[in-house]
């Protein structure tokens, strides 16, 4: 999902959650959860070349969300050894910190 798609989803009030996912081993990425055909879809924000946008700090992620008019997100900190031990996908929302900015 590129920035223009993110902005459009925000304007249409189709966003369910925005997650700042931070791993101990890598940079932070922004995951967007939104309604698509009555289903929940998830995608990472990417640049115009299709590469995932990474952030070095929560402030950089805030700035990206502000451009889209989004003022809420969840900070999700993934512990690397948990990634290796989960069956498919970890339940990040039970371990997330809600943010307002």
GIJOFEN-V525664 format. One record per residue. N is the residue number from 1. RES is the residue in one letter. OMEGA is omega in whole degrees, 0 to 359 (* if undefined). Layout:
{{N,RES,OMEGA} {N,RES,OMEGA}}
//
This chain:
{{1,X,178} {2,X,184} {3,X,181} {4,X,176} {5,X,178} {6,X,179} {7,X,179} {8,X,178} {9,X,179} {10,X,180} {11,X,180} {12,X,180} {13,X,180} {14,X,179} {15,X,174} {16,X,179} {17,X,170} {18,X,184} {19,X,171} {20,X,184} {21,X,184} {22,X,177} {23,X,178} {24,X,185} {25,X,186} {26,X,180} {27,X,179} {28,X,175} {29,X,180} {30,X,178} {31,X,180} {32,X,174} {33,X,184} {34,X,178} {35,X,178} {36,X,181} {37,X,179} {38,X,177} {39,X,176} {40,X,178} {41,X,179} {42,X,179} {43,X,176} {44,X,177} {45,X,183} {46,X,176} {47,X,183} {48,X,179} {49,X,179} {50,X,178} {51,X,180} {52,X,178} {53,X,178} {54,X,181} {55,X,177} {56,X,182} {57,X,177} {58,X,179} {59,X,177} {60,X,178} {61,X,175} {62,X,183} {63,X,178} {64,X,180} {65,X,178} {66,X,179} {67,X,180} {68,X,181} {69,X,180} {70,X,184} {71,X,177} {72,X,176} {73,X,175} {74,X,174} {75,X,182} {76,X,179} {77,X,183} {78,X,177} {79,X,187} {80,X,182} {81,X,175} {82,X,181} {83,X,183} {84,X,186} {85,X,180} {86,X,182} {87,X,179} {88,X,180} {89,X,178} {90,X,177} {91,X,186} {92,X,188} {93,X,178} {94,X,182} {95,X,183} {96,X,178} {97,X,179} {98,X,179} {99,X,170} {100,X,183} {101,X,*}}
//
